[in-house]
Amino acid sequence: MRGRDILFAVLLGLGIWQALVIITDAPHFILPSPWRVAQAMVKSWEVILQNAWVTGLEVVLGLILGTLLGAATAIQLALSKTAERLMLPILVFTQAVPVFALAPLLTLWFGYGIGSKIIMAVLIIYFPVTSAFHDGLTRTGQGYRDLAQSMGAGKYQFMRHIQIPNALPSLGTGLRLAAVYAPIGAVIGEWVGASKGLGYLMLLANGRAKIDLMFAALIVLACLTVLLHLAVGKLADRLAKVAQGR
Amino acid sequence: MIQAPAITLSGTHTIGDRALFTADMTLPARQWTALLGPSGVGKSTVLRLILGLETGGAFEGDIAASDGASLDGRISYMAQSDLLLPWLSVLENAVIGARLRGDTPDMDRARALLDRVGLASDADKKPGALSGGMRQRAALVRTLMEDRPIVFLDEPFSALDAATRADMQELAADVLADRTVLLVTHDPAEAARLAHQIIVLSGQGVTTWDTPAAAIPRDIQDPETIACQMRLFTHVRAAAA
């Protein structure tokens, strides 16, 4: 049933796209037809794959690093009231700076390689992960707190045995958001300055008026993001089930 | 086990500038005291005060143990909600106290206690797979694993069906013998069955009730127990009106 729905949606999308091409009568270097894009994809599959691999690597590494950093920050904030008081306003304030505006700076500092893109992805997902997980950690029920206090629990043991497992579903929520944001960060980093990656390929193709190749890269990027979203969604479900003891 | 002390509490508890209750009560050593009273009168607050938990108010007065030592770390606590951690097995839940203190848990003792309450074959199950009564038995084992001389029970059986509740009362009376127990309850029948002493808390203060001479858990059909329950019921009802 779901497989059929997806197939139907894809066909519908292709149909609308083809209809737009026919109705607007746009030249192929403005709006290429699905068929042209498919041909470009087949013709340049090696280039697309190489660049998709780079972008995929940036996104996955950014996701892992950003999640680790965000989770560690959330735990630290939940452990220390002082850290919470000092850090939370700073964290919120940094969110007022559009991360995209930092991209040129990051490229300047960390170069044209994948490093600056990974950092871009880390920066963009750090806050959603921190915020969601911290929320879960601090929302441990009063009953658990009372019980732990009556048992003479240490604060680190309470964190490890009760707060963290209890907050796993919230971490899952943060991860779902991160999976949507991380590719945006990586691609923006590539636009600002790179020699590899799907974002770079799109700019390159655009400059050479190979709009069909640009569309092909865009579609592959969308597929990557959807795959990532599905995989992270599965992980988030798993985290929620662990917390429920299923 | 260390000798269980008596506990005395006397003083006034206020929330904001409203006095919640003024109380002067003694929980006799190695006996069960049942604490009754209408909802919102502060029964659970008494328990939380002695436990040293946050009450959202201020208490002026004295709380002391008869042996003069601090009550810190000598009371274990069981609430109405079983508070089992859903992600841990029954066995791991039973030893959570040791884990939370960073100690090595005594697994053999936990298994023996689970066996005693009839949960031996459920040790590796998650709480979600258990019935309400089984979950409360697991919580009771967790309370016993703490091995404290004083045990506070905050309406631990109130969510159970009548038959399971009667079973749990008998089990608790058996395994908690020789400890100083404070049972917060709103059920006169439970108080009449289990308590050596009954305290009724109201805005005016405390009334202490005598209980039948029979050993606990008393037979539900024992005429003296029924009479005690009826007198208590009438008193509680009049106090609420």
Interface residues (C-beta under 8 A of the other chain):
Chain A: G143 Y144 D146 L147 A148 Q149 S150 M151 G152 A153 G154 Y156 Q157 F158 H161 I162 P165 N166 V242 A243 Q244 G245 R246
Chain B: R48 L51 G52 L53 G73 I75 S76 Y77 A79 S81 L83 L85 P86 W87 L88 I96 G97 R99 L100 R101 G102 K126 P127 G128 E146
